[in-house]
Amino acid sequence: MTKKKLKIEGMHCSSCAMSIDFDLEDLEGVKSSKTSFVKQETEVEFDEKLIDLPKILEQIKTTGYSAE
């Protein structure tokens, strides 16, 4: 398992953070996602054998936010 912290841009409230977590945790290979509106970041834990970081970043973009 791999853990990465990603800086998120575009969140306006705690519901934004919940949306990111919901969508990321729905992806195969993502074990957990903890997004903080206050810190404007997410910590995602995932299995590199099932999903890679570019796919996670793509999902965040699809949800309506940007990440790096």
VOPAGU-2260 file (C-alpha; in pm, 1 decimal, decimal comma):
REM VOPAGU-2260
SITE   aa  ch    i         X         Y         Z
SITE  MET   A    0       0,0       0,0       0,0
SITE  THR   A    1     110,9     353,0     -78,8
SITE  LYS   A    2       9,8     676,1      95,1
SITE  LYS   A    3      29,2    1013,2     -79,7
SITE  LYS   A    4     -65,6    1363,1      30,1
SITE  LEU   A    5    -204,0    1577,4    -247,3
SITE  LYS   A    6    -269,1    1951,7    -248,3
SITE  ILE   A    7    -627,8    2019,0    -358,9
SITE  GLU   A    8    -746,5    2340,7    -524,1
SITE  GLY   A    9   -1103,6    2452,0    -571,0
SITE  MET   A   10   -1270,7    2331,6    -251,1
SITE  HIS   A   11   -1520,7    2577,0    -102,4
SITE  CYS   A   12   -1657,1    2383,1     195,6
SITE  SER   A   13   -1646,5    2057,0     387,9
SITE  SER   A   14   -1898,6    1904,8     145,9
SITE  CYS   A   15   -1637,1    1942,2    -127,9
SITE  ALA   A   16   -1396,8    1734,8      81,5
SITE  MET   A   17   -1662,2    1468,6     137,6
SITE  SER   A   18   -1729,9    1451,4    -237,4
SITE  ILE   A   19   -1362,1    1389,9    -309,6
SITE  ASP   A   20   -1343,5    1115,5     -45,7
SITE  PHE   A   21   -1661,6     950,0    -171,1
SITE  ASP   A   22   -1542,7     944,3    -533,4
SITE  LEU   A   23   -1188,1     829,3    -454,7
SITE  GLU   A   24   -1297,6     552,1    -219,4
SITE  ASP   A   25   -1524,5     424,6    -497,3
SITE  LEU   A   26   -1219,4     348,9    -715,0
SITE  GLU   A   27   -1082,8      -4,5    -719,7
SITE  GLY   A   28    -749,5      -8,5    -541,3
SITE  VAL   A   29    -812,5     293,0    -316,9
SITE  LYS   A   30    -821,7     182,3      45,4
SITE  SER   A   31    -893,2     521,6     202,6
SITE  SER   A   32    -911,2     892,1     136,0
SITE  LYS   A   33    -901,0    1160,1     404,5
SITE  THR   A   34    -959,5    1506,6     263,2
SITE  SER   A   35    -930,1    1821,1     474,3
SITE  PHE   A   36   -1106,5    2136,4     361,4
SITE  VAL   A   37    -911,7    2339,4     619,3
SITE  LYS   A   38    -571,5    2211,4     500,4
SITE  GLN   A   39    -680,1    2199,7     133,4
SITE  GLU   A   40    -525,8    1853,2      95,3
SITE  THR   A   41    -610,1    1486,9      79,4
SITE  GLU   A   42    -423,3    1181,8     199,4
SITE  VAL   A   43    -502,0     881,4     -13,4
SITE  GLU   A   44    -392,9     523,1      53,2
SITE  PHE   A   45    -395,1     293,0    -246,9
SITE  ASP   A   46    -259,6     -30,3    -391,6
SITE  GLU   A   47     -16,8      52,1    -673,9
SITE  LYS   A   48     -87,0    -286,5    -831,1
SITE  LEU   A   49    -450,7    -190,7    -888,8
SITE  ILE   A   50    -440,3     186,3    -949,6
SITE  ASP   A   51    -179,5     451,5   -1019,3
SITE  LEU   A   52    -149,0     812,8    -912,2
SITE  PRO   A   53    -246,8     960,2   -1253,9
SITE  LYS   A   54    -583,9     779,5   -1234,1
SITE  ILE   A   55    -640,5     919,5    -885,1
SITE  LEU   A   56    -557,2    1271,0   -1006,0
SITE  GLU   A   57    -791,4    1221,4   -1301,3
SITE  GLN   A   58   -1076,5    1124,0   -1067,0
SITE  ILE   A   59   -1019,5    1434,3    -855,0
SITE  LYS   A   60   -1036,6    1644,9   -1173,0
SITE  THR   A   61   -1356,0    1465,0   -1279,5
SITE  THR   A   62   -1504,9    1547,0    -939,4
SITE  GLY   A   63   -1439,3    1915,7   -1015,1
SITE  TYR   A   64   -1112,0    1998,1    -838,9
SITE  SER   A   65    -742,8    2006,9    -921,7
SITE  ALA   A   66    -465,3    1829,6    -736,2
SITE  GLU   A   67     -90,3    1804,5    -736,9
